[in-house]
Amino acid sequence: EYSIGQRPDTYTWYGEHDYNKDPSSLVGGIMACSTQDFVTWKNEGVMLNFANLTDMVDGSSNTLRAEKPKVLYNNSTQKYVMWMIIDNGTRELGMAGVAVSDYHSGPFEFVRSFYPDGNQ
């Protein structure tokens, strides 16, 4: 999954990238690339590494992953806000996560994870 964020002159494409398909040892992160013409793309690198994710609900020590990132610009805080799904390798958690950055090209700082409706 991916999302495309738009600035006045640049579009940024965000998506997750897993380096290892073993659910017990997920390594990867949210990556991004940007373009001004949809022909030439620039690799913006890692926006948020999976190692920076935490389960703030029950303090689980499981390895976590982020999926389906969506990035918006918040005019009030003047920050880019990334919403994402936070899950473990076996996809049993289904939490939401939030990260913020001063720049569209990151890095994003993980803020917290939570169950969107307050329940598991």
N, C-alpha and C positions, 0 to 999 in steps of 0.2 A: 504494500500500500504506500501511497505517497500523497503529498499535497503540494500545490504550487502557490507560493506567496507572491504578491505583486508589490513592487515599489514603483515610483513614477517612471524609472528608466530601466528597471531590471526585474526579471522574474526569477524566483528561486524555487527549486524543486527539492523537497525533503522526502526521505524514505529511510526505512530501516535496512540494515545490512548485517546479516549473521555470518560470522567467520567459521562457526562450528555448528554442525547440526545435532550434536550430542546434547539432549536436553539438560543433562546434569552439569554441563560446563559451557554455557552460552558465552560467547565472546563476540562483541560487535558494538554497534551503535547506530545513532541516527546520523545519516550522511546528508550532504546537500551539494547541489551544483546550480549555477546561475547562468542566465543568458539575457541578452538584450534583443536578439533577433531570431531565436529558436533554431539557429543553424550552428552558431559557435557557442560552445558550453565551457564553463570554467568549473573545475572541481573545487568546491569550497571546503572539503574535508569533513572531519567528524564534528558534528554539532553537540552531541551528547553521547558519552560512552556508557554502555550498559553497566560498567563497574560503578558508576555514580548513582545508580538507582537504589532506593531503599523502600522497604515495606513499612510504612509508618502506622499501619493499622494494628498488626499483631507482632511486629518486630521479627518476622520470619527471616531466617538466614539463607533462604533459598536463593539461587541465582535467578535474577530477574531480567526481563527483556522489555523493550518498548516497541510498540507497533502502531501503525497508522497515525503518524504525527500530523498535526494541523497547526499552522503558525499564523497568528494574527498580530497586528500592531495595535497596542493600547495607547491611544492619544493621551489619556489621563496620566499614565505612569511613564510615557515615552519609552516603553520597552516592547520588545517582541515577546509574545507569550506562546509557548508550545504546549498544546494539549495532546495527550497520547493515551493509549491503552498500556497498562503495566501488567505484566503477567509472568508466571514462572514457566519453566521449560515444558511442562505438561499442560499448560493453559488451564489451570484450575482456579486462578484468582480473579481475573477480569476486573482489575481496578482501573481507575483513571489516574493520570499523572499530569503535573504541571511543571514547566521549566521556563526560565526567563533569560533574556539576553538584551544587551544594549544595541546589538547589531544583528542584522538579518543573517549574517554569515557566522554567527556564534562567537565564542562558545556559549552554550546555554547552561545555566546553573539549575540543577534539579531542586525544586521547591518542596514537593510532597506528593505522596500517593494516597488515594482514598477510594472507598466504594461510592460511586456517584449517588446512590439512593440511601446511603448510610448503612446498607445491609450487604451481606455477602451474596 
